[in-house]
């Protein structure tokens, strides 16, 4: 028997679940946009961007399954103060719970890496190395949970930095929105490492919600302006690695 301990206040269980559900829906919409744009211009970079978001969306789906089982299956769950303590007996449902955690971590890191590597030259050797380090981070995190969070935080920070560098060249607001959203997600990973303190865990969840609200705003801007002949940076292709400068009118 194993013990799962989460510093999540009772009143925050449902909001926490819906934050993950909202994140999944935003990522799913982003995936649809990427596929739609790929069908229009056959840009492989857009296809890989969609694949990256697809992996992260599947990761969110895995964590949704995990949270539903932990928060709403009270047979092996008890409350101590403002925290949840669940006693896990090795059962088929426990196995699904652990598989959900594994796929959440693996798919998150894999999706982030695919997005990060978009503008860079790929190689088989490089692919083998990153798969090795992703699996190391995932498998080791049962003992050293910080390793997964540190890896995710670093990838989010690198993505934010890359998009900010591109924003300095093209001055497209979509690029800036992505840079800020990834920076907030990086900060949330840092706070999740201190999630034993319930208030910090809540702040981390709220930061994650803020970042996905920014992505939703980006999606709305793309849907509203992306069909214009001169989108001035609103098109989805200007939300990825596109260094072209803003057109002067």
C-alpha positions in Angstrom: 0.0 0.0 0.0 1.3 3.5 -0.9 0.3 6.9 0.4 -0.5 9.9 -1.9 -0.5 13.3 -0.1 -1.6 16.5 -1.8 -1.9 19.9 -0.2 -5.1 20.8 -1.9 -7.8 22.5 0.2 -11.2 20.9 0.0 -12.9 23.9 -1.5 -10.3 24.1 -4.3 -10.8 20.5 -5.6 -13.4 21.4 -8.2 -11.7 24.6 -9.4 -8.4 22.7 -9.7 -10.2 20.0 -11.9 -11.8 22.6 -14.1 -8.5 24.5 -14.6 -7.0 21.3 -16.0 -10.2 20.8 -18.2 -10.0 24.4 -19.5 -6.3 23.9 -20.3 -7.1 20.7 -22.2 -9.8 22.5 -24.3 -7.5 25.4 -25.2 -4.8 23.0 -26.3 -7.3 21.0 -28.3 -8.5 24.2 -30.1 -4.9 25.2 -30.8 -4.3 21.8 -32.3 -7.3 22.2 -34.6 -6.0 25.6 -35.7 -2.5 24.2 -36.5 -4.0 21.3 -38.6 -6.3 23.8 -40.4 -3.3 26.1 -41.2 -1.2 23.1 -42.3 -3.9 22.0 -44.8 -3.9 25.6 -46.2 -0.1 26.2 -46.8 1.4 22.7 -46.2 4.0 24.2 -43.8 5.6 21.3 -41.9 6.6 23.6 -39.1 2.9 24.2 -38.4 2.3 20.4 -38.5 5.1 19.9 -35.9 3.7 22.7 -33.8 0.3 21.0 -33.8 1.9 17.7 -32.9 3.7 19.3 -29.9 0.4 20.8 -28.7 -1.3 17.5 -29.2 1.1 15.7 -26.9 0.6 18.4 -24.2 -3.2 18.1 -24.7 -3.0 14.3 -24.2 -0.9 15.0 -21.0 -3.7 17.3 -19.7 -6.2 14.6 -20.4 -4.1 12.1 -18.5 -3.9 14.5 -15.5 -7.7 15.0 -15.7 -8.2 11.3 -15.3 -5.8 11.2 -12.4 -7.5 14.1 -10.6 -11.0 12.7 -11.1 -9.9 9.4 -9.6 -8.2 11.1 -6.7 -10.7 13.9 -5.9 -14.0 12.2 -6.5 -13.3 8.5 -5.7 -13.6 8.8 -1.9 -13.4 5.0 -1.1 -9.7 5.2 -0.3 -9.6 8.9 0.4 -9.6 10.8 3.7 -9.1 14.5 4.7 -6.7 15.8 7.2 -7.2 19.5 7.8 -7.1 21.2 4.4 -5.2 18.4 2.7 -6.1 15.1 1.0 -4.6 11.8 2.0 -5.4 8.8 -0.2 -4.4 5.3 0.6 -3.7 3.5 -2.6 -4.0 -0.3 -2.6 -2.5 -2.0 -5.6 -5.6 -2.6 -7.7 -6.4 -2.2 -11.4 -7.6 1.4 -10.7 -4.3 2.1 -8.9 -2.5 0.9 -11.9 -4.5 3.3 -14.1 -3.7 6.1 -11.7 0.1 5.4 -12.0 -0.1 5.1 -15.8 -1.9 8.4 -15.9 0.9 10.1 -14.0 3.5 8.5 -16.3 1.8 9.6 -19.5 1.2 13.1 -18.1 4.8 13.7 -17.5 6.2 11.9 -20.6 3.7 13.6 -23.0 4.2 17.0 -21.5 8.0 16.9 -21.8 7.8 15.4 -25.3 5.3 18.0 -26.5 7.4 20.9 -25.1 10.6 19.5 -26.7 8.9 19.2 -30.2 7.8 22.9 -30.0 11.2 24.0 -28.7 13.0 22.2 -31.6 10.8 23.6 -34.3 13.4 26.1 -35.8 16.4 23.9 -35.3 18.0 21.2 -37.4 17.0 17.7 -36.4 19.1 14.6 -36.1 18.5 11.0 -35.1 21.3 11.2 -32.5 19.6 14.3 -31.0 16.2 12.6 -31.0 17.6 9.5 -29.1 19.3 11.8 -26.5 16.2 13.8 -25.8 14.0 10.7 -25.5 16.5 9.3 -23.0 16.5 12.4 -20.9 12.7 12.7 -21.0 12.3 9.1 -19.8 15.0 9.7 -17.1 13.0 12.7 -15.9 9.7 10.8 -15.9 10.9 7.6 -14.3 13.1 9.3 -11.7 10.4 11.7 -10.6 8.6 9.0 -8.5 11.7 9.3 -6.2 12.8 12.8 -7.1 9.6 14.6 -8.1 11.5 17.9 -8.6 13.3 16.5 -11.6 10.2 16.5 -13.8 9.2 20.0 -12.6 12.7 21.4 -13.2 12.8 19.9 -16.7 9.4 21.3 -17.6 10.3 24.7 -16.1 13.5 24.8 -18.2 11.7 23.9 -21.4 8.9 26.5 -20.8 11.6 29.2 -20.0 13.5 28.3 -23.2 10.3 28.6 -25.3 9.5 31.9 -23.7 13.0 33.2 -24.4 13.0 32.0 -28.0 9.7 33.7 -28.8 10.8 36.9 -27.1 13.9 37.0 -29.3 11.6 36.6 -32.3 9.2 39.3 -31.0 12.1 41.8 -30.8 12.6 41.2 -34.6 9.0 41.0 -35.9 7.1 43.0 -33.2 4.1 40.8 -33.7 1.8 40.8 -30.7 0.9 37.1 -31.2 4.6 36.3 -30.7 4.7 38.4 -27.5 1.6 36.7 -26.1 3.1 33.2 -26.6 6.3 34.4 -24.9 4.5 35.7 -21.9 2.2 32.7 -21.6 5.2 30.3 -21.6 7.0 32.5 -19.1 4.0 32.2 -16.7 3.9 28.5 -17.2 7.6 28.3 -16.3 6.9 30.2 -13.1 4.0 27.9 -12.3 6.3 24.9 -12.5 8.7 26.5 -10.0 5.8 27.0 -7.6 4.5 23.5 -8.1 7.8 22.3 -6.7 6.7 23.9 -3.4 3.1 22.6 -3.6 3.3 21.0 -0.2 2.1 24.5 1.0 -1.5 24.7 -0.1 -1.6 28.4 -0.8 1.4 28.1 -3.2 -0.2 25.2 -4.9 -3.3 27.4 -5.5 -1.2 30.3 -6.8 0.6 27.9 -9.2 -2.8 26.6 -10.5 -4.0 30.2 -10.9 -0.9 31.1 -12.9 -1.5 28.1 -15.1 -5.1 29.3 -15.7 -3.8 32.8 -16.5 -1.4 31.4 -19.1 -4.1 29.3 -20.9 -6.5 32.3 -20.8 -3.7 34.2 -22.7 -3.6 31.3 -25.2 -7.4 31.5 -25.6 -7.1 35.2 -26.3 -4.5 34.5 -28.9 -6.9 31.9 -30.5 -9.7 34.5 -30.5 -7.5 37.1 -32.2 -6.4 34.5 -34.8 -10.0 33.5 -35.6 -11.1 37.1 -35.7 -8.3 38.6 -37.8 -6.6 35.7 -39.4 -8.6 35.7 -42.6 -7.7 39.3 -43.4 -5.5 39.9 -46.4 -3.0 41.9 -44.3 -3.3 40.3 -40.9 -0.4 42.3 -39.5 0.7 39.4 -37.3 -2.6 38.0 -36.4 -2.4 34.9 -38.5 -1.4 31.7 -36.7 1.8 31.4 -38.7 2.9 34.6 -37.0 2.5 32.9 -33.6 5.3 30.5 -34.3 8.9 30.9 -35.3 8.4 33.6 -38.0 11.1 36.3 -37.8 9.6 38.5 -40.6 9.3 42.1 -39.5 6.0 43.9 -39.2 4.8 45.4 -42.5 4.8 49.2 -42.6 1.7 50.9 -43.9 
